[in-house]
Amino acid sequence: MSKMRTTERLRKASLKRKKNVKSSSQSKKLCQEQIKAEVPRILTGKEAAYHSFKDLIEIHSIRAFLLSWYDKSKRELPWRRMAVTESDLNKRAYAVWVSEIMLQQTQVVTVINYYNKWMQRWPTLQDLAKATLEEVNEMWSGLGYYSRGRRLYEGAQKVISEFKGEMPQNAEELQKQLPGVGRYTASAIASIAFGQVTGVVDGNAVRVLCRVRAIGADSTSSTVIEALWMLANALVDPLRPGDFNQAIMELGATVCTPKAPLCSECPVKAHCRAYHQVGFELSLKKVLKKQESVSKRLLGNTLSKISPTPDIEECENCSLCLPDKESWVGSLGVMNFPRKAAKKLPRAERTLTCVVTRKRNAEDAEEYFLVQRPNIGLLAGMWEFPSILLESEMTEKEQKCKILDRLTELLGSSVTEKNFQYLGEVVHIFSHIHQTYVVYSNSLNSASIDTVKQGRTKCPSFRWVTKTEFQQSAVSTAMKKVLQLFSHSSTDGKLLDKDVKRIHDSETNRNKQKERKHKASTNHGGKQLSMDSFFRPTVKESL
């Protein structure tokens, strides 16, 4: 009986071994097929030797290390939870879409609160499509880059009206069909929501890829951008494309940061060419320092000419390397990568702005007069205090006349300068404009309140709002700064915002400075005072 049992056990073990061998061969075959399929995605050409992934084993190693790190270290974010827990593909894609649009040029900590409020109010595409643009602008107020909200709203309406509520499910169609969705956003939605095997290249991914493959050319150039997309598509994990793309962006946001990167904590530092280059430089310095006393007699002045950067073969006249060896800055380390072209300075503009207030009676709350901006251009459809762009330099008197004429046009009755006063200046930086608001205020009396014209076709839409309603309206951060200046000028004059500066009268200040300089030059013969003179007792002049 025991022999029979032993025989049966041996037979089962043999069958199991055969099954395992068959399974192993199948896995090996699948792996080989996967590698074969990935070969065309690898960058080829002169730059491939140093700036690409020729070794498929290295690619699989990077994937494994990065995904393992991401699973342990990722931040818990609301849109990531939605991408994992939401089974409905359209709802999942919508949740990812909203987060990706909000995260453009905006930090995660700022976005979280806006995202949660947005998803509570409009949890589906259908809900957003039923909203009004005014409601969307109000929700977006303070987040900046206001055209993003409008395009998201227009995109939702297009999906409902043209695609029967079904989101396009690949990157190519997402980019083609949805307003405001570019190559990166389309790839992010497609990979995270629909599992499409496509890489992503955002600011964080650019930094990681440039350092991992030591790409030192201008990262905004078309040559580098295309090379980065090829690298991203070669690296992306075919089994977990969404997680991998989020992992590489998470690495750039938390470890491989623009300044003070945490290289010791990086899961892929073993594969990072920038990290190795820094190590090479440090090793070279140690060797040179140790041999300096002996080698100086032999090498003479040639010692100082030795380059601290490694000699990279096969990269002669490379379009992806640092421009030249001299451009390597040892103190920067891995921060030598990536390199960007110098930013174009924002153009300077000055705008006249007037905070107009009224009270119907003593018991009523103070109200503010707002006008709506055009539906195209900067801050399209947003509300603001009456404003005029200054196209040339003006005296304060000319500024007053111009703003009073504009108020008369808007309010439909003559506005005098009885309660008109200058408050100061507010500076706000847009992405491409350095805007200075020259701020005035004007308080309307009860007699002029009822003369405000409603429904004039040539004038923009306008409305009166309380301070609470102002904060809930679709107003820009710049207008909130203007209100802050007005509020503090009405109380104690202390300003809290660093971008808000109180200027009483620039002409008076300049004249006073001139008078002081003139007195100083008269009393001391125009000579510069020595330090000792400040400590001498004052000599009174005899009468």
Disulfide bonds with the S-S distance in Angstrom:
none
